[in-house]
Amino acid sequence: MKSDIQIARETPLKRIKDIAENIGIPREEVISFGRHMAKVPVGLINPEKIKQSNLILVTAITPTKAGIGKTTVSIGLTLGLNKIGKKAIVALREPSLGPVFGMKGGAAGGGYAQVLPMENINLHFTGDFHAVTTAHNTISALLDNYIFRVQGTADDIKEVLWKRVLDVNDRSLRYIVTGLGPGNGVPQEAGFDITAASELMAILCLAENEEDLRRRIENILLGYTRDGKPFTVKDLGVAGAITVLMKDAIHPNLVQTTENTPAFVHGGPFANIAHGCNSVLATKMAMSYGDYVVTEAGFGADLGAEKFFNIKCRKSGLRPKLTVIVVTAQGLKMHGGTPEKDIKAPDIHGLKKGLANLDKHLTNLAVFGQSVVVAFNKYAFDTPSEIETIRKFCEEKGVSFAVNEAFTDGGNGAVELANAVVDAIENKPSGELQFTYQLEDSIETKINKIATTIYGARDVVLGETALKKLRFIEGTSLERMPVCIAKTQYSFSADPKWYGVAKDFRFKINDLVINQGSEFIVAIAGEMMRMPGLPADPQAKRIDIIDGKIEGLS
């Protein structure tokens, strides 16, 4: 089998303006970044066409460290839908350089189901991540300058909540001290999050238009003054400058797949430490020009899908007609107790036991009112008996099942899945979306409802820091905001080694982060860090330029 990068280089790409024109976007409106990438102005979103489009969410069971293949399935499903005569577009998140150079390598799909040009998308792309990083750290610089200038006065800042960000996994920057040395500012504890966890990234992905982007930036909470009043970007007086730095990043990016179908790739919050969905604007842009739009939400359905429904759908008014949940035999075996080193080998007993993980996710999706298709992401080492075991389980549950082989066969390998999806949408689409909690609930109640209903926890415990933050929130407008829980992606619990279905556990929240601009409260569970570290053998060691060509990104 050829590598992802070989397949990408052998795929003849069309000019991006031709891709745009084929779906009805005027050539003259396309803002090109070279021949094969472009931005499409947000003004081209058509609310009337959105109402007629079929939105499909792709989520997954609890993943292994190698992932489950949601992006590959999302792209493959889009290819399959086009193969059977549907006008389909995929809307995805942008890769972060952190995991690209860290554990996972590239994040643009795989095999014959990729978004291209893969090398550009995995690296600097159109500069959106850099814009977010620069805008975020410009706020930090301006805030530190303000603190330096007003120190000792009534305008002094008593508590700073705003950290810096960097799109690199760097654990040594989690906790730092700034302002050391004479004339260099006010010494204070600080730290870095990864850019994907920046509140500005969430704002980019939730903003409805340029005016809403500006409004949200103004509302970012930076800290508290000496007399306990909240201090925002608007108080700092720099919302205009920050909006200017993000004025191009707000427009969705248009690229193409390995079969020259359109793909909008825009925004990149992680689902374990942020809300895990591509931008509302990119999804709405895709729905303005596609009859079927496939989008994905990060990691397992307990993370990405929960946040897609409770945050993105609630805020945007979007409603999926169907949810596809991706499973792999190796993922099920891991959850069934098969040692991780053996999950590629046949183990029907482990696989059957691991089906409990899929069952819990199916139960959760039903609570959201979702009609579901189970997509089996097939690998070369999977056996017919393993596939039939999962198919039979789905039949007994009354859930549609299809095998996806888009990795090896492109759109042809996803025709079975595409037909299953269309059949489900036409004959048993999702009902009215049911949220896990109401905005009128307290923050503590919202966390409890997610933890007990979606994760299966017995109860929730708030640590001292979280309780302190809760006192700031109670009785204010912040209490009406949704909750975004930051927790491990490898388990329903906060323990990354508790595979399968965690039960009867206490779910501890150690901190609350007030994202007043993106309009949700981040609840940090367990030992979850918003700045990941690098593994012992980072992917960066395999990335190089050889004979003028980039290698190691797949």
Summary of the structure (lengths in Angstrom):
residues: 554
radius of gyration: 22.7
end to end distance: 13.0
largest distance: 73.2
contacts: 2055
relative contact order: 0.16
helix: 42%
strand: 20%
